[in-house]
Amino acid sequence: MKILAVIPARGGSKGVPKKNIKPLGNKPLLGYTIDSANQSEKLTTTIVSTDSEEIAEIAKANGASIPFIRPKELAEDKTPTIEVLKHAIRFFEDQGKFFDAICILQPTTPFRREGFIDEAIDKFIRTNADTLISVLPVPHQFNPHWVFEVSDAKEGKLKIATGEKTIIPRRQELPQSYYRDGSVYLIKTEWITKHNTLFGETIGYIESASDDFVNIDTMEDWLKAEEIARQYK
């Protein structure tokens, strides 16, 4: 399977200014994801998609390929990730290069265990899933079977979010549930180009390690990442 890995790294960042190139431990944040991708034996091609010349230069210095500078209109706060992927796919298709699947590697989840990307690819191929995502377990108190939605705001009434009429009484009876952690996404290319979605009919998963997981969006997240990064020296 030919797989294109895209590391999206736009210049604008409000929660943590310039976070993609901000030093974290002994390298810029972006460098952790570049290193993980370069260690993979199963990714066909890996690129950084950025609108910033500064990020491009730092990414190159850390071993990344930068085949283009992303147009500014595809680097706004509300630009959907799928548009960034379609831009990269078109770029390579114009050169006669085609990929069976796309792998999204977000720099904001920098810590992946060694071999994790290839483990994900192996499972993606083995299960023939349309999409595979990395996940972490949902704590039992937030399990969707124990979550409520407002059914009548005026009367102050709730309903079980899953639509069930009676609640599961015991924690031990709750089905295991997960949330996507953003570390790895694998999507068959046709679902992006033909169906305009990152999620196909079948969704596989691989569980990340929770001990060194962080998704950096705020300065609080950054401080947690600094603690973890000390282990990577």
TORKOL-4160 file (C-alpha; in steps of 0.2 Angstrom, whole numbers, padded with zeros to 4 digits, m for minus):
233
<pt num="1" X="0000" Y="0000" Z="0000"/>
<pt num="2" X="0007" Y="0017" Z="m0005"/>
<pt num="3" X="0004" Y="0029" Z="0009"/>
<pt num="4" X="0007" Y="0048" Z="0009"/>
<pt num="5" X="0010" Y="0055" Z="0027"/>
<pt num="6" X="0005" Y="0073" Z="0029"/>
<pt num="7" X="0011" Y="0083" Z="0044"/>
<pt num="8" X="0000" Y="0099" Z="0044"/>
<pt num="9" X="0009" Y="0114" Z="0052"/>
<pt num="10" X="0002" Y="0131" Z="0048"/>
<pt num="11" X="0010" Y="0147" Z="0054"/>
<pt num="12" X="m0005" Y="0154" Z="0064"/>
<pt num="13" X="m0007" Y="0148" Z="0082"/>
<pt num="14" X="m0016" Y="0158" Z="0096"/>
<pt num="15" X="m0016" Y="0146" Z="0111"/>
<pt num="16" X="0003" Y="0144" Z="0110"/>
<pt num="17" X="0011" Y="0156" Z="0098"/>
<pt num="18" X="0022" Y="0148" Z="0085"/>
<pt num="19" X="0020" Y="0132" Z="0094"/>
<pt num="20" X="0025" Y="0121" Z="0079"/>
<pt num="21" X="0043" Y="0128" Z="0079"/>
<pt num="22" X="0043" Y="0132" Z="0098"/>
<pt num="23" X="0058" Y="0123" Z="0106"/>
<pt num="24" X="0052" Y="0108" Z="0117"/>
<pt num="25" X="0066" Y="0099" Z="0125"/>
<pt num="26" X="0080" Y="0097" Z="0113"/>
<pt num="27" X="0070" Y="0101" Z="0097"/>
<pt num="28" X="0056" Y="0111" Z="0090"/>
<pt num="29" X="0039" Y="0103" Z="0093"/>
<pt num="30" X="0037" Y="0099" Z="0074"/>
<pt num="31" X="0053" Y="0089" Z="0076"/>
<pt num="32" X="0046" Y="0075" Z="0086"/>
<pt num="33" X="0033" Y="0071" Z="0073"/>
<pt num="34" X="0045" Y="0072" Z="0059"/>
<pt num="35" X="0057" Y="0060" Z="0068"/>
<pt num="36" X="0042" Y="0047" Z="0071"/>
<pt num="37" X="0038" Y="0048" Z="0052"/>
<pt num="38" X="0056" Y="0046" Z="0046"/>
<pt num="39" X="0058" Y="0031" Z="0057"/>
<pt num="40" X="0043" Y="0022" Z="0049"/>
<pt num="41" X="0047" Y="0008" Z="0037"/>
<pt num="42" X="0029" Y="0008" Z="0029"/>
<pt num="43" X="0026" Y="0026" Z="0025"/>
<pt num="44" X="0029" Y="0029" Z="0006"/>
<pt num="45" X="0032" Y="0048" Z="0007"/>
<pt num="46" X="0031" Y="0060" Z="0021"/>
<pt num="47" X="0029" Y="0079" Z="0019"/>
<pt num="48" X="0026" Y="0094" Z="0030"/>
<pt num="49" X="0012" Y="0105" Z="0023"/>
<pt num="50" X="0014" Y="0123" Z="0029"/>
<pt num="51" X="0010" Y="0141" Z="0023"/>
<pt num="52" X="0025" Y="0148" Z="0032"/>
<pt num="53" X="0043" Y="0149" Z="0025"/>
<pt num="54" X="0050" Y="0150" Z="0043"/>
<pt num="55" X="0042" Y="0133" Z="0047"/>
<pt num="56" X="0047" Y="0126" Z="0031"/>
<pt num="57" X="0065" Y="0130" Z="0034"/>
<pt num="58" X="0065" Y="0123" Z="0052"/>
<pt num="59" X="0056" Y="0108" Z="0046"/>
<pt num="60" X="0069" Y="0105" Z="0032"/>
<pt num="61" X="0083" Y="0107" Z="0045"/>
<pt num="62" X="0074" Y="0093" Z="0055"/>
<pt num="63" X="0074" Y="0081" Z="0041"/>
<pt num="64" X="0057" Y="0085" Z="0033"/>
<pt num="65" X="0052" Y="0086" Z="0014"/>
<pt num="66" X="0043" Y="0102" Z="0009"/>
<pt num="67" X="0037" Y="0100" Z="m0009"/>
<pt num="68" X="0027" Y="0116" Z="m0009"/>
<pt num="69" X="0021" Y="0131" Z="0002"/>
<pt num="70" X="0003" Y="0129" Z="0006"/>
<pt num="71" X="m0008" Y="0143" Z="0000"/>
<pt num="72" X="m0014" Y="0156" Z="0013"/>
<pt num="73" X="m0032" Y="0152" Z="0010"/>
<pt num="74" X="m0029" Y="0135" Z="0016"/>
<pt num="75" X="m0021" Y="0140" Z="0032"/>
<pt num="76" X="m0035" Y="0150" Z="0041"/>
<pt num="77" X="m0041" Y="0146" Z="0058"/>
<pt num="78" X="m0057" Y="0137" Z="0051"/>
<pt num="79" X="m0048" Y="0128" Z="0036"/>
<pt num="80" X="m0054" Y="0110" Z="0037"/>
<pt num="81" X="m0040" Y="0097" Z="0037"/>
<pt num="82" X="m0048" Y="0088" Z="0023"/>
<pt num="83" X="m0045" Y="0103" Z="0011"/>
<pt num="84" X="m0026" Y="0103" Z="0016"/>
<pt num="85" X="m0026" Y="0084" Z="0012"/>
<pt num="86" X="m0035" Y="0087" Z="m0005"/>
<pt num="87" X="m0022" Y="0100" Z="m0009"/>
<pt num="88" X="m0008" Y="0088" Z="m0006"/>
<pt num="89" X="m0016" Y="0074" Z="m0016"/>
<pt num="90" X="m0019" Y="0085" Z="m0031"/>
<pt num="91" X="m0001" Y="0091" Z="m0030"/>
<pt num="92" X="0006" Y="0074" Z="m0032"/>
<pt num="93" X="m0007" Y="0068" Z="m0044"/>
<pt num="94" X="m0002" Y="0082" Z="m0055"/>
<pt num="95" X="0015" Y="0074" Z="m0055"/>
<pt num="96" X="0008" Y="0057" Z="m0059"/>
<pt num="97" X="0010" Y="0051" Z="m0041"/>
<pt num="98" X="m0005" Y="0042" Z="m0033"/>
<pt num="99" X="m0007" Y="0035" Z="m0015"/>
<pt num="100" X="m0019" Y="0022" Z="m0009"/>
<pt num="101" X="m0020" Y="0030" Z="0008"/>
<pt num="102" X="m0016" Y="0046" Z="0018"/>
<pt num="103" X="m0009" Y="0047" Z="0035"/>
<pt num="104" X="m0011" Y="0062" Z="0045"/>
<pt num="105" X="0002" Y="0066" Z="0059"/>
<pt num="106" X="m0002" Y="0081" Z="0069"/>
<pt num="107" X="0013" Y="0090" Z="0077"/>
<pt num="108" X="0002" Y="0094" Z="0092"/>
<pt num="109" X="0003" Y="0076" Z="0098"/>
<pt num="110" X="0022" Y="0074" Z="0098"/>
<pt num="111" X="0025" Y="0059" Z="0108"/>
<pt num="112" X="0022" Y="0042" Z="0099"/>
<pt num="113" X="0030" Y="0026" Z="0105"/>
<pt num="114" X="0043" Y="0018" Z="0094"/>
<pt num="115" X="0035" Y="0009" Z="0079"/>
<pt num="116" X="0018" Y="0015" Z="0083"/>
<pt num="117" X="0015" Y="0022" Z="0066"/>
<pt num="118" X="0019" Y="0006" Z="0058"/>
<pt num="119" X="0009" Y="m0004" Z="0070"/>
<pt num="120" X="m0006" Y="0007" Z="0065"/>
<pt num="121" X="m0002" Y="0004" Z="0046"/>
<pt num="122" X="m0001" Y="m0015" Z="0049"/>
<pt num="123" X="m0018" Y="m0015" Z="0057"/>
<pt num="124" X="m0026" Y="m0003" Z="0044"/>
<pt num="125" X="m0020" Y="m0015" Z="0031"/>
<pt num="126" X="m0025" Y="m0031" Z="0040"/>
<pt num="127" X="m0042" Y="m0026" Z="0044"/>
<pt num="128" X="m0045" Y="m0017" Z="0028"/>
<pt num="129" X="m0053" Y="m0003" Z="0037"/>
<pt num="130" X="m0058" Y="0013" Z="0027"/>
<pt num="131" X="m0051" Y="0024" Z="0041"/>
<pt num="132" X="m0041" Y="0020" Z="0056"/>
<pt num="133" X="m0038" Y="0031" Z="0071"/>
<pt num="134" X="m0028" Y="0031" Z="0086"/>
<pt num="135" X="m0038" Y="0032" Z="0102"/>
<pt num="136" X="m0037" Y="0032" Z="0121"/>
<pt num="137" X="m0050" Y="0025" Z="0133"/>
<pt num="138" X="m0064" Y="0036" Z="0139"/>
<pt num="139" X="m0064" Y="0036" Z="0159"/>
<pt num="140" X="m0080" Y="0027" Z="0165"/>
<pt num="141" X="m0088" Y="0042" Z="0172"/>
<pt num="142" X="m0088" Y="0050" Z="0155"/>
<pt num="143" X="m0094" Y="0034" Z="0146"/>
<pt num="144" X="m0108" Y="0039" Z="0133"/>
<pt num="145" X="m0120" Y="0027" Z="0142"/>
<pt num="146" X="m0118" Y="0038" Z="0157"/>
<pt num="147" X="m0119" Y="0055" Z="0148"/>
<pt num="148" X="m0135" Y="0065" Z="0147"/>
<pt num="149" X="m0141" Y="0078" Z="0135"/>
<pt num="150" X="m0155" Y="0091" Z="0138"/>
<pt num="151" X="m0171" Y="0085" Z="0131"/>
<pt num="152" X="m0182" Y="0099" Z="0137"/>
<pt num="153" X="m0173" Y="0115" Z="0143"/>
<pt num="154" X="m0189" Y="0124" Z="0148"/>
<pt num="155" X="m0194" Y="0110" Z="0160"/>
<pt num="156" X="m0176" Y="0106" Z="0165"/>
<pt num="157" X="m0176" Y="0088" Z="0159"/>
<pt num="158" X="m0162" Y="0076" Z="0153"/>
<pt num="159" X="m0161" Y="0061" Z="0142"/>
<pt num="160" X="m0147" Y="0048" Z="0141"/>
<pt num="161" X="m0136" Y="0053" Z="0126"/>
<pt num="162" X="m0136" Y="0036" Z="0118"/>
<pt num="163" X="m0155" Y="0036" Z="0117"/>
<pt num="164" X="m0157" Y="0021" Z="0129"/>
<pt num="165" X="m0173" Y="0022" Z="0141"/>
<pt num="166" X="m0164" Y="0015" Z="0156"/>
<pt num="167" X="m0146" Y="0018" Z="0162"/>
<pt num="168" X="m0133" Y="0005" Z="0164"/>
<pt num="169" X="m0132" Y="0003" Z="0183"/>
<pt num="170" X="m0114" Y="m0004" Z="0186"/>
<pt num="171" X="m0098" Y="0002" Z="0179"/>
<pt num="172" X="m0093" Y="m0016" Z="0176"/>
<pt num="173" X="m0107" Y="m0017" Z="0163"/>
<pt num="174" X="m0102" Y="m0002" Z="0153"/>
<pt num="175" X="m0095" Y="m0006" Z="0135"/>
<pt num="176" X="m0077" Y="0000" Z="0132"/>
<pt num="177" X="m0077" Y="0017" Z="0124"/>
<pt num="178" X="m0063" Y="0027" Z="0116"/>
<pt num="179" X="m0060" Y="0045" Z="0110"/>
<pt num="180" X="m0049" Y="0049" Z="0095"/>
<pt num="181" X="m0033" Y="0057" Z="0102"/>
<pt num="182" X="m0026" Y="0065" Z="0086"/>
<pt num="183" X="m0010" Y="0055" Z="0085"/>
<pt num="184" X="m0012" Y="0045" Z="0069"/>
<pt num="185" X="m0026" Y="0045" Z="0056"/>
<pt num="186" X="m0026" Y="0033" Z="0041"/>
<pt num="187" X="m0039" Y="0036" Z="0027"/>
<pt num="188" X="m0040" Y="0027" Z="0011"/>
<pt num="189" X="m0038" Y="0041" Z="m0002"/>
<pt num="190" X="m0054" Y="0038" Z="m0011"/>
<pt num="191" X="m0064" Y="0043" Z="0004"/>
<pt num="192" X="m0056" Y="0060" Z="0004"/>
<pt num="193" X="m0057" Y="0063" Z="m0015"/>
<pt num="194" X="m0073" Y="0055" Z="m0019"/>
<pt num="195" X="m0083" Y="0056" Z="m0003"/>
<pt num="196" X="m0076" Y="0072" Z="0005"/>
<pt num="197" X="m0074" Y="0064" Z="0022"/>
<pt num="198" X="m0060" Y="0057" Z="0033"/>
<pt num="199" X="m0071" Y="0043" Z="0040"/>
<pt num="200" X="m0076" Y="0029" Z="0029"/>
<pt num="201" X="m0089" Y="0016" Z="0032"/>
<pt num="202" X="m0078" Y="0005" Z="0043"/>
<pt num="203" X="m0067" Y="0013" Z="0056"/>
<pt num="204" X="m0053" Y="0004" Z="0064"/>
<pt num="205" X="m0043" Y="0009" Z="0079"/>
<pt num="206" X="m0026" Y="0007" Z="0088"/>
<pt num="207" X="m0024" Y="0012" Z="0106"/>
<pt num="208" X="m0010" Y="0025" Z="0111"/>
<pt num="209" X="0000" Y="0025" Z="0127"/>
<pt num="210" X="m0008" Y="0036" Z="0139"/>
<pt num="211" X="0007" Y="0040" Z="0150"/>
<pt num="212" X="0016" Y="0051" Z="0137"/>
<pt num="213" X="0000" Y="0058" Z="0128"/>
<pt num="214" X="m0003" Y="0076" Z="0126"/>
<pt num="215" X="m0012" Y="0086" Z="0113"/>
<pt num="216" X="m0005" Y="0104" Z="0114"/>
<pt num="217" X="m0018" Y="0118" Z="0112"/>
<pt num="218" X="m0015" Y="0128" Z="0128"/>
<pt num="219" X="0000" Y="0134" Z="0138"/>
<pt num="220" X="m0005" Y="0121" Z="0151"/>
<pt num="221" X="m0004" Y="0108" Z="0138"/>
<pt num="222" X="0013" Y="0114" Z="0134"/>
<pt num="223" X="0019" Y="0113" Z="0152"/>
<pt num="224" X="0014" Y="0095" Z="0152"/>
<pt num="225" X="0023" Y="0092" Z="0136"/>
<pt num="226" X="0039" Y="0099" Z="0144"/>
<pt num="227" X="0038" Y="0087" Z="0158"/>
<pt num="228" X="0036" Y="0073" Z="0146"/>
<pt num="229" X="0050" Y="0079" Z="0134"/>
<pt num="230" X="0063" Y="0078" Z="0148"/>
<pt num="231" X="0061" Y="0059" Z="0146"/>
<pt num="232" X="0066" Y="0060" Z="0128"/>
<pt num="233" X="0083" Y="0068" Z="0131"/>
